């Protein structure tokens, strides 16, 4: 999850794909010219992300509950 705590330290554009992000964090990143694209990570896709594995197809949300957590808060 991406939050805006420490946003004043951000000095360069970053492009990030978190599972969730606060509106203030998105504004802080976009103010510096970066982008934030939220996406759902299930256990397997999160493991692949951490390990740098790119040979599998990304998982998509399958339950309504998963999609609700995908929406910005």
SULZI-V433845 format. One record per pair of residues at least 4 apart in sequence whose ideal C-beta (glycine too) atoms are under 6 Angstrom apart, sorted by the first residue. I is the first residue (numbers start at 1). GAP is how many residues later the second one is. If there is no record, write none. Layout:
i:I gap:GAP
i:I gap:GAP
//
This chain:
i:1 gap:19
i:2 gap:16
i:2 gap:19
i:2 gap:23
i:3 gap:19
i:3 gap:22
i:4 gap:18
i:4 gap:20
i:4 gap:21
i:4 gap:24
i:7 gap:21
i:10 gap:18
i:10 gap:22
i:13 gap:19
i:13 gap:20
i:13 gap:21
i:14 gap:20
i:15 gap:19
i:15 gap:20
i:16 gap:20
i:17 gap:20
i:17 gap:22
i:19 gap:22
i:21 gap:4
i:21 gap:5
i:21 gap:15
i:21 gap:17
i:26 gap:10
i:29 gap:5
i:29 gap:7
i:40 gap:21
i:40 gap:26
i:40 gap:30
i:41 gap:4
i:41 gap:5
i:42 gap:17
i:45 gap:13
i:45 gap:14
i:48 gap:5
i:48 gap:8
i:61 gap:5
i:61 gap:6
i:61 gap:9
//
